[in-house]
Structure formats: structure tokens, C-alpha cells
Amino acid sequence: MSVSDLIGALDAIPKISVPESPAPPTSVFLDAPEWLTESYLQDALRKYYKDQRIRINWVKVNPALGKGENYGGVLTRVKAQFTRSDGTSQLGHYIIKSTFEGNEFAQNTMEPYDIFNREMNIYEQVLPKQKALLREIGDPEQIFAETMAVDIENSALIFEDLNARGFVMPNRLVGLDLKLTRIVLRKLAKMHATSAVLNERENHSLEGYDRGFFNRYTDNYEGAFVGMFQAAKRRVAQWPGYEKYAEKMEALAPLYMELGKRIFDISPGHINVLAHGDLWTNNVLVQYDKETGEPLDAVIIDFQYTAWGSPALDLFYFLNSSLEFDLHQNHQEQLIAYYYGFFSDTLRKLQYQASIPSLHQLHQQLHQKKFYAAHTSISVFPIQRNVETADADFNALMETNQRAINFKNACYRNPISERILRELLPGFEAEGLLDIDQ
């Protein structure tokens, strides 16, 4: 066969169409902090996995939450494909939490609370010890998210993105049902108990965490707390039959910050713990059963406002911000009793040396801090259930200008927030929690 015959035979063979290989994904950085670069992430991955030859192939970065979902910093979701030194490829999912870069007002307002340094220290120095205490008594329960990196220079934390393992935020507009509420309270009880034991064993090392939402160092959040309370008063004053509540709220406003500080003050004879400080729906990640939709597990995140003080700081905040309405209104005592069972049991197993209050004594101690329940229901709950997100940002929350007033007023146009005020104000008033001489 001649060469020309061979070529002709080859030309006669039917051609097989081979699709082109898709182009590899390109890196995308959407609304990311300026320092968050591919090089930065590559270095972080190399340190975490202890592999200096890791090479990022592509990375996608975008905001983790929308407006009105978070007021305490910037949450960024990272998805990265990288190749390890052995040639294998891996897809990683991470969350990066950082400060409000470029927002001078937010940075200056938060500075006295030292929230970013505190949270980094909590994740690096405290939570691992609490986890070790649970292991000491054979309790394998995961309470906190695992930390991948603590970046002091950029005030940033990098975590595994639990969303990739099926953990999601519950619907903040609906509230938690009984089963999920109990899961969170079980975790909270163990977190509180291990902190009390850790503080006892380490010569009161946790008592320096004294800059919660209300504290004796700064009133920088007055614009938010008093501003929301005044917006609530304006709304209540519009309802026939509620005039007396509006009048009491008007008189209480000048004392509001001092009453809040007293909740955070240490009360002699009370049991104290390291409180999460901002425990609500969006600081809980939940794993649901894919078939039934039932909650299976939960992890507590975000420790910016951790403070040493009464368990009331977390119990009243969580129970008055994050539950379905019936639980919020009618079942708080029973839920506190459920919490107490795990709290006291964990203290005993860890051989806590100080006195463990009885359930009745705990209820008495909490009742002295009951103003925090009223504060959360009146001034915090409407922020967290707000659906008008056009102006929902840190500045609108903290400032006192007209834009901020408009935002705060909008929070009380939500029907569920109105219902909370209408149905709970009479009880708060009957307990004396709206009185100026409480």
C-alpha cells in the first residue's frame, strides 16, 4: 500500500468528536477584605495542613451573610481547591471572620469592647481547655466550631465551614422549636459548667473577661440599646390602652444603661460562668435530618462578647431572642430547669469545689437579673427579627441620626415584634421591670 493509499484509508475512518476539556475555574474574590488574597489563603492552608508545598488551583470568596444578618463583623465564605505535596487535590470550605475594614465608625465604636482580640483569645486559649474538660469525663459532645487559624495581625479567624458538612443557620425569622432549643441549652449548660471549673482550677483566670454588651468601661452601645428602647416606646405610645407602658418607658430611658450594667455586675453569692454573651439564632449552626427535617445537632459559634458573669446573661438573652413565640412567652422556667440538669450534672462530674446552687436557688439568682429578659425582648428581639434590611447595618444600629431612627422604627413594624411587645409588656410591668426604682 502506497503512502497516498494509507492516507486515503485513514481519511475514510469516521471521525470521533471529542469535547474540549472545560476551562478550570478561575479565582473570584467578591467583596473580600483587601488583605484576603490567594497568597494569604495559600500560606494559611500550608500552616494548617503542615504542608509547605500546597498550591491553590482556584478559590472563590464571597460574603457569608446578607444585610441584617450580622452586626458584629465581616463573615466571608471561602471555597478553595488546592493540590497537596503528594499530588492529590482537595476541596476546602472555610469561613473567615474579620473586622469592619474601612468602617472607621464601627471600628471606633467597638474598640473599647475589645471584641476581636477577646474572641481570638477565647478560640485559641479557652475553648480547647473546656473541650479537654469534657473529654476528662468521657463526654465527646462537640460544642464549638474547630479553629483553623488565628490571625492577630488582621484581627481574623479562619474556621472550617460547617455548612459543607450539612450545618446551617436556623431561620431567624421563625425561632427555634422545643427540640432544637433543648439541644442548644444542653450545649450551653456544659459550656457554662466547664468554664466555672476551668476558672476554679486556673486561679480565677476567666474573671478578666468583663466587657460584655453592658460594662463599666464604655457606653458606646447606648445608641443601639437606648435608641431601640425609645423606638419601642414610640410604637407602644400609638396603641390605645398602652399609654401607661409608654410613660414608664419614657421615664426609664435615662436609667437604661445603668440597669444593664447591673445585670453584668458580679453579684456576691451567685454562681458565675463564662457566658457566650451573644447567644441567639444566628450564632448557632444546626445539622438537620435530611428526610425528616428534625434537628440532630448544633454547634455554638461567635465568641466576641464573652463575659464572666451570671448564667442569666445567656439564658435570658437566648430565651428572649431566639425561640418560637409559645416557648418565649410560656415555657422559660421549664427550659431553665432542663438547662440546670446538665449544668449541675457536669459540675458534679468535674468535681467542682464551690457550692452548686439548687434549682430553686438558681431561679432566685436569675430573677435578680430579670431586667435582661425585658431588655432582650424589647430592644434586641426586634433587631434580630427585622425584615426591612435596606438600612440594616452597624452604623444604623449604633447612630442617632435620622437614618438610624428610621431603621429602628422599622424594626417595630414587624408583626411578630409587635406581638411580643403587646403580650409581654403587661408582665414586665407587673414584675416592676419598667419601674425607675427597681
Secondary structure, DSSP 8 states (H G I E B T S, - for coil): --HHHHHHHHHHS--------------EESS--TT--HHHHHHHHHHHHT-TT-EEEEEEEEESS-TTS-SSSEEEEEEEEEE-TTS-EEEEEEEEEE--TT-HHHHHHHGGGTHHHHHHHIIIIIHHHHHHHHHHTT-----B--EEEEETTTTEEEEE-GGGGTEE---TTT-B-HHHHHHHHHHHHHHHHHHHHHHHHTTSTTTT---SSS-SS--TTHHHHHHHHHHHHHHHTTSTT-HHHHHHHHHHGGGHHHHHHHHHS--TT---EEE-S--SGGGEEEEE-TTT--EEEEEE---TT-EEE-THHHHHHHHTTSB-HHHHHH-HHHHHHHHHHHHHHHHHHTT--S----HHHHHHHHHTTTHHHHHIIIIIHHHHT----TT-SHHHHH--SHHHHHHHHHHTTSHHHHHHHHHHHHHHHHTTTT-TT-
